Amino acid sequence: MNGGVAKTVGGYCRARITKDEALRYISHLDYASLMQRAIRRAKLPAAYSEGFNPHMKLSFASALSVGVTSDAEYMDLELAEDMTETEIAERLRPALPAGVRLLGLQVLVGKPKALMALTDEAEYEITVPLCGSFDDVLTALASFNAAKECVYLRKTPKKTREIEIRQYMHGDVHAEMTEDGQVRLTMAIRITPVGSVKPQEVVALLCDRFALPVQQDSASVHRLALLGGGKALLSDEAGEVRP
C-alpha cells in the first residue's frame, strides 16, 4: 500500500486477498458472493451496472479450484466515488469474512485490463505425504522435467480427453522435504487463452507415469502467486519481469 496518498482515478481499485483453510471447500461463485457481501458491509461506494438487474462491478482473476487455498486472489472493484487506498482498506479489512485477509490494495489509473485477460501464470505449492524414498521423488521429477511431452487423460462425467501437460509448465517442478517428513512440491503453470492444467493433475500424472512416491489423495494445494507477463498484479509487490 502507498500510504493512502493516491486517489482512485476512474474509480477502480485492485485488492490482493486470501482464501484460507476455513474457505477451502467453497466454490468460486460462493467466494465471490462472500466478497460482495463484505463490500456492502464495508459501505464502500461500489459502482453497479444499469438495467433491470444491476450487479456490482466486481471482477476476479483466474478462478481457484475447490479444495485449494491461496495467498493470491485478486479482485478489481469499480467505485462510484474517489477514495484513498487507506480509506478503502480501513473499511474493507474489518468487514472481511473468516478465511479472507487483505494482503494488498492499489488504486488504478483509468480502466484496467480485465484480470482474467491479464493473468497468464500461477505458482503453486503442494504438500503431500511421502510413501517411499525422497531420492525416488527426485528421480521422478528429473524424468518429468526432462520430458518434451506428457499426456494426461482428463476425465469428466461426459467425456475423456487428452491434455498435453508440458506445454503449460513454466520451468521445472521442484521438491523439498518438510520438517514433518512430507514432500513440498513447487510449480509454475501457464494460463493460456486455450486452456491450462490444474496442479492436482500434474501430481496425478507424476504418480501414474513417473512413479512419484506420494499419497496424492492427501495432497494439500496452495496458490502462492498470480502473474501477468512475469510481473505481480499489484505494482508494489516484489518481483521482476522474468525471461
CORLIN-V323410 format. One record per residue. RES is the residue in one small letter. PSI is psi in radians with two decimals (999 if undefined). NEAR is the number of other ideal C-beta (glycine too) atoms within 10 Angstrom. Layout:
res	psi	near
RES	PSI	NEAR
RES	PSI	NEAR
//
This chain:
res	psi	near
m	2.70	18
n	0.56	13
g	0.12	8
g	0.28	16
v	-0.75	10
a	2.59	16
k	2.70	12
t	2.35	21
v	2.01	12
g	-0.05	13
g	0.49	20
y	2.50	19
c	2.68	23
r	2.32	20
a	2.48	22
r	2.14	23
i	3.00	24
t	2.84	18
k	1.70	23
d	-3.09	15
e	-0.64	12
a	-0.39	12
l	0.24	18
r	-0.69	17
y	0.31	10
i	2.67	17
s	2.93	12
h	-0.69	15
l	-0.71	9
d	-0.66	11
y	-0.76	23
a	-0.68	17
s	-0.68	12
l	-0.73	18
m	-0.61	22
q	-0.75	16
r	-0.66	12
a	-0.71	20
i	-0.69	23
r	-0.70	12
r	-0.62	14
a	-0.15	17
k	0.66	10
l	2.47	20
p	1.19	15
a	2.48	19
a	2.59	15
y	2.65	12
s	2.83	10
e	3.00	6
g	-3.01	7
f	-0.60	4
n	1.32	6
p	2.49	10
h	2.67	10
m	2.39	17
k	1.40	16
l	2.29	16
s	2.74	16
f	2.83	18
a	-2.78	23
s	2.19	20
a	2.48	13
l	2.43	23
s	2.60	13
v	2.37	12
g	-0.04	12
v	2.37	18
t	2.97	19
s	2.50	24
d	0.22	18
a	1.00	26
e	2.34	23
y	2.46	23
m	2.47	19
d	2.28	21
l	2.26	25
e	2.28	21
l	2.59	19
a	-0.20	12
e	2.71	11
d	2.38	13
m	2.67	20
t	2.83	19
e	-0.72	22
t	-0.74	15
e	-0.78	15
i	-0.84	25
a	-0.73	18
e	-0.52	13
r	-0.70	17
l	-0.74	23
r	-0.87	14
p	-0.22	10
a	-0.12	17
l	2.54	19
p	2.86	13
a	2.32	10
g	-0.02	17
v	2.23	20
r	2.55	13
l	2.03	18
l	-0.40	15
g	2.68	19
l	2.41	23
q	2.34	20
v	2.60	23
l	2.51	20
v	2.06	11
g	-3.04	9
k	2.14	12
p	2.77	17
k	2.48	11
a	2.37	11
l	-0.69	18
m	-0.63	13
a	-0.48	11
l	-0.61	18
t	2.21	19
d	0.12	17
e	2.51	21
a	2.43	24
e	2.37	19
y	2.72	23
e	2.21	17
i	2.11	24
t	2.21	16
v	2.47	23
p	2.44	16
l	2.41	18
c	0.69	14
g	-2.56	13
s	2.43	10
f	-0.50	14
d	-0.64	9
d	-0.55	16
v	-0.84	23
l	-0.64	12
t	-0.76	15
a	-0.76	21
l	-0.67	20
a	-0.72	13
s	-0.76	15
f	-0.80	20
n	-0.47	14
a	-0.26	8
a	2.46	13
k	-0.56	6
e	2.49	8
c	2.01	18
v	2.26	11
y	2.40	20
l	1.86	12
r	2.03	15
k	2.28	9
t	2.93	7
p	-0.44	4
k	-0.48	5
k	2.93	7
t	2.31	8
r	2.73	9
e	2.34	9
i	2.16	17
e	1.90	12
i	-0.63	23
r	-0.55	15
q	-0.35	14
y	-0.04	21
m	2.28	18
h	1.71	16
g	-2.96	12
d	2.78	14
v	2.32	22
h	2.77	13
a	2.60	21
e	2.80	11
m	2.44	12
t	2.95	11
e	-0.47	5
d	0.27	7
g	0.27	9
q	2.98	18
v	2.31	23
r	2.00	15
l	2.47	23
t	2.44	16
m	2.68	24
a	2.30	20
i	2.29	23
r	2.50	15
i	2.00	19
t	2.87	12
p	-0.38	8
v	0.00	5
g	-3.09	11
s	-2.91	17
v	2.61	22
k	2.57	19
p	-0.57	24
q	-0.58	16
e	-0.62	17
v	-0.77	23
v	-0.74	22
a	-0.74	19
l	-0.74	21
l	-0.68	26
c	-0.77	19
d	-0.69	12
r	-0.47	16
f	0.16	18
a	0.71	13
l	2.10	28
p	1.24	18
v	2.85	24
q	1.51	13
q	-0.50	17
d	-0.29	10
s	0.27	11
a	2.42	20
s	2.06	16
v	2.33	21
h	2.26	20
r	2.19	22
l	-0.63	14
a	2.65	19
l	2.41	24
l	2.74	23
g	2.03	17
g	0.53	10
g	0.02	13
k	2.64	15
a	2.70	18
l	-0.16	22
l	2.31	17
s	-0.34	11
d	0.10	11
e	2.66	15
a	2.63	6
g	2.21	12
e	2.84	7
v	2.31	8
r	2.63	12
p	999	3
//
